[in-house]
Structures are given as C-alpha cells and as structure tokens.
Amino acid sequence: NKEFLVQDISWTVSPPKKSPFIANVRIRYKHKESKAKIYLMKNKTAKVIFEKPQLSITPGQSAVFYKKDIVLGGGIIAYVV
C-alpha cells in the first residue's frame, strides 16, 4: 500500500504553509523513513502518499513526519486507502 489517512496531527514546528508538501515518513518505530507527499486536510488530518509501496501500514500506529533529522510532527494512522 502507498496511501493512508492520518488523524490527530500535532506539530513540533510550525505547520507547513503549502499543501501538499514532501517529507520522510516513518510508520513504525523500527521502520525506515520513506519519502511521501502529504496533503493537509481539515481537523488535524492529512492524506499521506508514499512514493513506493510500504508493508504493514496499520491503523492505530503512529506516522511521524521528518525533514532530515528534524521531527516536523505526526499523528495516528486512521485507515489505509
């Protein structure tokens, strides 16, 4: 799968001014970050589309957004599209 929705997003930096934006996304603690396009939506929600399919995108797990070593923010995977 390549696409999923994230809810309850909180930001550790100012939220991006443009949507979509590109970031690396980690979907599990030991998961290697992968490049994705993130479309901001209403109510602290975003659609995430990975460049390449990822295994085991699981609702209830965290999705964390990174730019290099900086954590931008993250939320909870609501469902896989």
Secondary structure, 3 states (H helix, E strand, C coil): CCEEEEEEEEECCCCCCCCCEEEEEECCCCCCCEEEEEEECCCCCEEEEECCCCCCCCCCCEEEEEECCEEEEEEEEEEEC
